[in-house]
Amino acid sequence: MRRLSILGTLAAFTLFLSASTLRQLSLNDMILGSTAIVRATVQPGTASFRGSMIFTHYTVQVEETYKGTAAAQIDIGVPGGVVNGAIQRFAGTPTFASGQDYVLFLWTSKTGLTQVIGLSQGLFSIISLSGSAPMVVRAAATERMLNSANQPVLDNDIRMPLSDLKTQIQTVLSGASQ
């Protein structure tokens, strides 16, 4: 009975969060708000409870650090997952492909949990087409989104050369206007 009660509560919580609203973050917002920005490859994840919430934890193998303290690996938590038949899903959470190369905008909470900033907004896939420089791409978020003035806005796809993203990160962190 207790398990049924917990699952009912989790289902209601999940339905509530599936209608969540995201605050739109500009690239500069993410650069300034991140505690770390890395180029990394994501390893398969495992889910566990953290209090009453499920988080799927991924180990990322860091190839380059653009902001923050350099580390070979970072553990990141993504809200949602499956643990012993209990399922939690959250709108806007990033989805990883094992072995894919990414640029991750990360922030670490006061409790020590490192997450992707802005949920899926801080996850950029790196694609390399033969004969061209690596590109970073991020699809527009499909969740309801508000700008800094609390006005509804639509998100946009982002696509740029990795070298341009690195330059923008350096420019913003140096205090120069972009």
C-alpha atoms as a printed R data frame, in Angstrom:
    type eleno elety resid chain resno      x      y       z
1   ATOM     1    CA   MET     A     1  0.000  0.000   0.000
2   ATOM     2    CA   ARG     A     2  2.834  2.377   0.862
3   ATOM     3    CA   ARG     A     3  4.459  1.701  -2.531
4   ATOM     4    CA   LEU     A     4  1.154  2.450  -4.285
5   ATOM     5    CA   SER     A     5  0.866  5.723  -2.347
6   ATOM     6    CA   ILE     A     6  4.422  6.700  -3.269
7   ATOM     7    CA   LEU     A     7  3.866  5.839  -6.925
8   ATOM     8    CA   GLY     A     8  0.629  7.869  -6.927
9   ATOM     9    CA   THR     A     9  2.427 10.863  -5.444
10  ATOM    10    CA   LEU     A    10  5.246 10.507  -7.954
11  ATOM    11    CA   ALA     A    11  2.780 10.271 -10.843
12  ATOM    12    CA   ALA     A    12  1.023 13.454  -9.723
13  ATOM    13    CA   PHE     A    13  4.375 15.190  -9.265
14  ATOM    14    CA   THR     A    14  5.463 14.069 -12.744
15  ATOM    15    CA   LEU     A    15  2.251 15.354 -14.335
16  ATOM    16    CA   PHE     A    16  2.756 18.702 -12.614
17  ATOM    17    CA   LEU     A    17  6.338 18.966 -13.825
18  ATOM    18    CA   SER     A    18  5.507 17.915 -17.380
19  ATOM    19    CA   ALA     A    19  3.736 21.258 -17.677
20  ATOM    20    CA   SER     A    20  6.739 23.194 -16.380
21  ATOM    21    CA   THR     A    21  7.915 26.500 -17.752
22  ATOM    22    CA   LEU     A    22 11.544 27.231 -18.543
23  ATOM    23    CA   ARG     A    23 13.302 30.573 -18.274
24  ATOM    24    CA   GLN     A    24 14.967 31.258 -21.594
25  ATOM    25    CA   LEU     A    25 18.722 31.566 -21.214
26  ATOM    26    CA   SER     A    26 20.873 33.318 -23.756
27  ATOM    27    CA   LEU     A    27 24.258 31.876 -24.574
28  ATOM    28    CA   ASN     A    28 25.843 34.647 -22.501
29  ATOM    29    CA   ASP     A    29 23.494 33.839 -19.566
30  ATOM    30    CA   MET     A    30 24.657 30.232 -19.686
31  ATOM    31    CA   ILE     A    31 28.317 31.202 -19.923
32  ATOM    32    CA   LEU     A    32 28.080 33.497 -16.904
33  ATOM    33    CA   GLY     A    33 25.761 31.242 -14.873
34  ATOM    34    CA   SER     A    34 27.691 28.011 -15.343
35  ATOM    35    CA   THR     A    35 30.175 26.777 -12.784
36  ATOM    36    CA   ALA     A    36 31.828 24.705 -15.526
37  ATOM    37    CA   ILE     A    37 31.745 24.486 -19.313
38  ATOM    38    CA   VAL     A    38 33.313 21.384 -20.812
39  ATOM    39    CA   ARG     A    39 33.686 19.414 -23.984
40  ATOM    40    CA   ALA     A    40 32.995 15.841 -22.976
41  ATOM    41    CA   THR     A    41 31.810 12.389 -23.958
42  ATOM    42    CA   VAL     A    42 28.919 10.948 -21.970
43  ATOM    43    CA   GLN     A    43 28.961  7.398 -20.599
44  ATOM    44    CA   PRO     A    44 25.781  5.347 -19.928
45  ATOM    45    CA   GLY     A    45 23.803  6.490 -16.892
46  ATOM    46    CA   THR     A    46 22.344  4.867 -13.793
47  ATOM    47    CA   ALA     A    47 19.305  6.094 -11.889
48  ATOM    48    CA   SER     A    48 18.892  6.454  -8.135
49  ATOM    49    CA   PHE     A    49 16.729  8.288  -5.651
50  ATOM    50    CA   ARG     A    50 17.975 11.567  -4.220
51  ATOM    51    CA   GLY     A    51 15.423 12.245  -1.527
52  ATOM    52    CA   SER     A    52 12.018 11.744  -3.172
53  ATOM    53    CA   MET     A    53 13.296 12.517  -6.666
54  ATOM    54    CA   ILE     A    54 14.920 10.185  -9.141
55  ATOM    55    CA   PHE     A    55 18.076 11.384 -10.872
56  ATOM    56    CA   THR     A    56 19.927  9.607 -13.632
57  ATOM    57    CA   HIS     A    57 23.656 10.042 -13.099
58  ATOM    58    CA   TYR     A    58 26.066 10.135 -16.009
59  ATOM    59    CA   THR     A    59 29.835 10.139 -15.947
60  ATOM    60    CA   VAL     A    60 31.289 12.466 -18.536
61  ATOM    61    CA   GLN     A    61 34.844 12.086 -19.772
62  ATOM    62    CA   VAL     A    62 36.160 15.644 -20.090
63  ATOM    63    CA   GLU     A    63 38.250 16.417 -23.173
64  ATOM    64    CA   GLU     A    64 38.514 20.199 -22.748
65  ATOM    65    CA   THR     A    65 37.564 22.648 -20.004
66  ATOM    66    CA   TYR     A    66 36.439 26.115 -21.104
67  ATOM    67    CA   LYS     A    67 35.349 27.319 -17.664
68  ATOM    68    CA   GLY     A    68 35.865 25.963 -14.170
69  ATOM    69    CA   THR     A    69 38.358 23.588 -12.604
70  ATOM    70    CA   ALA     A    70 39.788 21.006 -14.981
71  ATOM    71    CA   ALA     A    71 38.803 17.414 -14.192
72  ATOM    72    CA   ALA     A    72 39.130 14.169 -16.118
73  ATOM    73    CA   GLN     A    73 35.588 13.087 -15.182
74  ATOM    74    CA   ILE     A    74 32.472 14.771 -13.856
75  ATOM    75    CA   ASP     A    75 29.341 13.126 -12.459
76  ATOM    76    CA   ILE     A    76 26.202 14.931 -13.591
77  ATOM    77    CA   GLY     A    77 22.624 14.363 -12.483
78  ATOM    78    CA   VAL     A    78 19.602 14.681 -14.728
79  ATOM    79    CA   PRO     A    79 16.153 14.792 -13.114
80  ATOM    80    CA   GLY     A    80 14.096 11.699 -13.884
81  ATOM    81    CA   GLY     A    81 14.669  8.059 -14.596
82  ATOM    82    CA   VAL     A    82 13.555  4.589 -13.556
83  ATOM    83    CA   VAL     A    83 14.395  2.942 -10.218
84  ATOM    84    CA   ASN     A    84 12.828 -0.377  -9.174
85  ATOM    85    CA   GLY     A    85  9.775  0.220 -11.365
86  ATOM    86    CA   ALA     A    86  9.265  3.817 -10.180
87  ATOM    87    CA   ILE     A    87  9.357  6.254 -13.100
88  ATOM    88    CA   GLN     A    88  9.808 10.020 -13.052
89  ATOM    89    CA   ARG     A    89  9.933 12.169 -16.177
90  ATOM    90    CA   PHE     A    90 10.469 15.903 -16.387
91  ATOM    91    CA   ALA     A    91  9.825 18.252 -19.282
92  ATOM    92    CA   GLY     A    92 12.897 19.866 -20.764
93  ATOM    93    CA   THR     A    93 15.486 17.454 -19.380
94  ATOM    94    CA   PRO     A    94 18.496 16.780 -21.579
95  ATOM    95    CA   THR     A    95 18.790 13.463 -23.382
96  ATOM    96    CA   PHE     A    96 22.218 11.953 -23.954
97  ATOM    97    CA   ALA     A    97 23.484  9.461 -26.499
98  ATOM    98    CA   SER     A    98 26.213  7.290 -25.022
99  ATOM    99    CA   GLY     A    99 29.554  8.012 -26.676
100 ATOM   100    CA   GLN     A   100 28.361 11.298 -28.249
101 ATOM   101    CA   ASP     A   101 30.646 14.330 -27.963
102 ATOM   102    CA   TYR     A   102 29.014 17.379 -26.310
103 ATOM   103    CA   VAL     A   103 29.688 20.840 -24.969
104 ATOM   104    CA   LEU     A   104 28.001 20.955 -21.569
105 ATOM   105    CA   PHE     A   105 27.153 24.095 -19.619
106 ATOM   106    CA   LEU     A   106 27.076 22.843 -16.025
107 ATOM   107    CA   TRP     A   107 26.217 24.272 -12.632
108 ATOM   108    CA   THR     A   108 26.752 22.735  -9.238
109 ATOM   109    CA   SER     A   109 24.137 23.266  -6.525
110 ATOM   110    CA   LYS     A   110 24.885 23.968  -2.876
111 ATOM   111    CA   THR     A   111 24.238 20.265  -2.200
112 ATOM   112    CA   GLY     A   112 27.000 19.313  -4.647
113 ATOM   113    CA   LEU     A   113 24.780 17.988  -7.448
114 ATOM   114    CA   THR     A   114 26.101 19.007 -10.870
115 ATOM   115    CA   GLN     A   115 23.462 19.468 -13.576
116 ATOM   116    CA   VAL     A   116 23.151 20.864 -17.088
117 ATOM   117    CA   ILE     A   117 22.167 24.539 -16.783
118 ATOM   118    CA   GLY     A   118 18.717 25.382 -18.101
119 ATOM   119    CA   LEU     A   119 17.962 21.688 -18.534
120 ATOM   120    CA   SER     A   120 18.313 20.919 -22.253
121 ATOM   121    CA   GLN     A   121 19.328 24.520 -23.023
122 ATOM   122    CA   GLY     A   122 22.869 23.839 -21.781
123 ATOM   123    CA   LEU     A   123 23.476 20.739 -23.927
124 ATOM   124    CA   PHE     A   124 25.158 21.160 -27.310
125 ATOM   125    CA   SER     A   125 25.981 18.208 -29.556
126 ATOM   126    CA   ILE     A   126 29.223 18.363 -31.496
127 ATOM   127    CA   ILE     A   127 28.985 17.213 -35.072
128 ATOM   128    CA   SER     A   128 31.874 16.821 -37.459
129 ATOM   129    CA   LEU     A   129 31.182 16.496 -41.132
130 ATOM   130    CA   SER     A   130 34.041 15.318 -43.288
131 ATOM   131    CA   GLY     A   131 36.081 18.211 -44.593
132 ATOM   132    CA   SER     A   132 34.549 20.807 -42.264
133 ATOM   133    CA   ALA     A   133 35.269 22.211 -38.828
134 ATOM   134    CA   PRO     A   134 33.334 20.763 -35.860
135 ATOM   135    CA   MET     A   135 29.966 22.426 -35.255
136 ATOM   136    CA   VAL     A   136 27.898 22.710 -32.074
137 ATOM   137    CA   VAL     A   137 24.158 22.297 -32.431
138 ATOM   138    CA   ARG     A   138 21.232 22.541 -30.070
139 ATOM   139    CA   ALA     A   139 17.621 22.115 -31.078
140 ATOM   140    CA   ALA     A   140 15.130 24.666 -29.818
141 ATOM   141    CA   ALA     A   141 13.410 23.692 -26.586
142 ATOM   142    CA   THR     A   142  9.790 22.715 -27.137
143 ATOM   143    CA   GLU     A   143  8.654 23.465 -23.578
144 ATOM   144    CA   ARG     A   144  6.832 26.656 -22.625
145 ATOM   145    CA   MET     A   145  9.468 29.337 -22.172
146 ATOM   146    CA   LEU     A   146  9.528 32.831 -20.696
147 ATOM   147    CA   ASN     A   147 12.106 35.556 -21.239
148 ATOM   148    CA   SER     A   148 13.617 37.646 -18.424
149 ATOM   149    CA   ALA     A   149 10.542 39.946 -18.513
150 ATOM   150    CA   ASN     A   150  8.273 36.895 -17.993
151 ATOM   151    CA   GLN     A   151  6.885 37.176 -21.511
152 ATOM   152    CA   PRO     A   152  6.267 33.956 -23.481
153 ATOM   153    CA   VAL     A   153  8.901 33.381 -26.167
154 ATOM   154    CA   LEU     A   154  9.875 30.692 -28.612
155 ATOM   155    CA   ASP     A   155 13.317 29.186 -28.378
156 ATOM   156    CA   ASN     A   156 15.591 29.008 -31.407
157 ATOM   157    CA   ASP     A   157 17.940 26.368 -32.734
158 ATOM   158    CA   ILE     A   158 21.603 27.177 -32.220
159 ATOM   159    CA   ARG     A   159 24.216 26.083 -34.729
160 ATOM   160    CA   MET     A   160 27.743 27.489 -34.909
161 ATOM   161    CA   PRO     A   161 31.337 26.389 -35.383
162 ATOM   162    CA   LEU     A   162 32.867 25.062 -32.167
163 ATOM   163    CA   SER     A   163 35.680 27.587 -32.593
164 ATOM   164    CA   ASP     A   164 33.130 30.465 -32.534
165 ATOM   165    CA   LEU     A   165 31.556 29.108 -29.346
166 ATOM   166    CA   LYS     A   166 34.981 28.869 -27.686
167 ATOM   167    CA   THR     A   167 35.734 32.455 -28.729
168 ATOM   168    CA   GLN     A   168 32.413 33.687 -27.337
169 ATOM   169    CA   ILE     A   169 33.040 31.882 -24.026
170 ATOM   170    CA   GLN     A   170 36.491 33.477 -23.732
171 ATOM   171    CA   THR     A   171 35.123 36.922 -24.676
172 ATOM   172    CA   VAL     A   172 32.270 36.797 -22.146
173 ATOM   173    CA   LEU     A   173 34.497 35.477 -19.357
174 ATOM   174    CA   SER     A   174 37.074 38.185 -19.993
175 ATOM   175    CA   GLY     A   175 34.361 40.793 -19.436
176 ATOM   176    CA   ALA     A   176 34.309 42.055 -22.999
177 ATOM   177    CA   SER     A   177 30.891 42.849 -24.474
178 ATOM   178    CA   GLN     A   178 29.523 40.411 -27.032
